[in-house]
Amino acid sequence: MSASAAVAQSFITHKVKKNETMYGIARSNGITVEQLVQANPGMEKPDYKLKKGDVINIPVVGSPQTPSSPLADAHADVRGRAIRLGVMLPLHDTNGDGRRMIEYYRGILMACDSLKTIGLSVDVHAWNTPEGSDISTVLADPAAAQCDIIIGPLYSKQMEALSKFVDRHKIMLVVPWSINSPEVYVNRHIFQIYQPSNELTESTARRVSDWFADYHPIIVDCDDDTSTKGAFTATLRRQLEVKGIAYSLTSVKSTDANFAGAFSQSKRNIVILNSCRTDDLKLVFLKMKDVVAANPAVSVAVFGYPEWFDLYESLSSNFHRYDMYIPAPFYTNLASPVTRRLTSSYRGAFHHDMMPNFPRFALAGFDHATFFLRGIHQYGKAFDGAAGRLTYAPVQTPLKFERLGVGGLQNRAFMFVHYKPDNQIETVNY
C-alpha cells in the first residue's frame, strides 16, 4: 500500500456547519484540537478562520493505519521521566507582590510533594522575575528551554518575550493571574487562568442577567467616584435592556420612601451596588432592613463582589439574611477538611500561617500545579484542560479551559457563592 493511500484511509471528511467551532468538532469526534489541526494544514496559521461550508479532515482515532497521535507521543514522552516545571514569578521579600508569589510558589511545592503518592515526579526550576527585570536573561538559562510547562509571569510586560519563547520551544505556559495578555489569542501554548477584568465584567453581567432573569433588579448608586464597579453595573444595565428586563435605580442618599419605592412586592428583588465599599454595603443593609420591616411581602437578595469575602466574619448574619450571591472564579472554604489539612501542612512546612487573603495564594498554587501536572501525567503535552478531562476536585479554583479560536486557552469556570438564609453556604457552578 502506498504512503498516500495509508494517509487517505486515516481520515474522514466533514463539511463545516453554521456556528461550528474547532473545539466542538474535535470534541464531538473524540479527538483533541491539536489532532484536528495536524490533520488540516493551514489551521495552524494565526489568521485561520473556520467557515461554514469548509470541508475538513477528521482523523479516525484507533484506525490501524493511523499514525501515532500527538497525544500518545506527548504522553509517552512525559510519562517516561520527571515532568520539568518552570516557575517565573517575582519570588522575593521586598514588596507585597514578591511575598504573595512566594506563598503561591510554596503551594506549587506542596502539590509536587502530594503528587508523589501517584508516582508523579516533578523537576522544579524557579526564577525570580521582579517587576522591571528583563525576562530575556532568565530565558537564556538552558534549563528554561528544557521545561515542559512554565507557570508565570505576573507582569504583562514580560508576556511578549515569554510567549515567543514557549512557542519556539513548544512549552505549555500557564498565566496564573489576571494580566493583559493579547498573546493568548494567537499562541496555542498559553493557558490563562483568570480572564482580564473587561472580559470578566462582560461575562459576569451576562451570567447575572441569565441567572436572575426572574428577579427584579435594583441598582443602587453609592456616589463612589473611586469605584470600578460602575463599569459592571453599566454593562449589566445594557444586558438587562437587551433582554427586556425592567429594573429600578435608587441611591444610598435617597429618602427612605424613595428607596423603598424601588422594590417590587410581586417579584423577588436582587439588589446590586455600584461600589464595593464596606460602609456603603452596611448602609444598604440598614435601609433594606427598614424596607422589609415595613413591607413583609418584599423578598430580597443581594448581588455581591469578591472583595466582600473578607467581610463575612463580621457581617455573616446579613449575608445570610439577605441571601447574598457573590460571583467569583474561586471560593475559599476555610472550614472544609481539605483546606484545614493544607493550612496545617503549610504551617508545619514553612513555620507560619498563610496570608489572610482571598484567594489564599498557597491554595491557588496547589490547585494550579495539581491540575496541570496531573493533566500532563495523564495526557502528555496534548492536555487541553477542557471540562471532563480530570476528576480532580479543586480546593479553591475550578478550572475548565476553552480554546480561543486558533489561539490559546482561557479558564471559563464560574460560580456563584450563595449565602443561604438557613446559614449554609453553597457554590453554584454556572
Helices and strands as residue ranges (DSSP letters): H 3-8, E 11-15, H 22-28, H 33-39, E 55-59, H 70-79, E 83-89, H 96-114, G 115-118, E 122-128, H 135-139, H 142-145, E 149-151, G 156-158, H 159-169, E 172-175, G 182-185, E 190-192, H 197-211, E 216-221, H 229-242, E 248-251, H 256-261, E 269-273, H 278-294, E 300-303, G 306-311, H 312-321, E 324-328, H 337-350, H 361-379, G 380-382, E 401-403, E 409-411, E 415-419, E 425-429
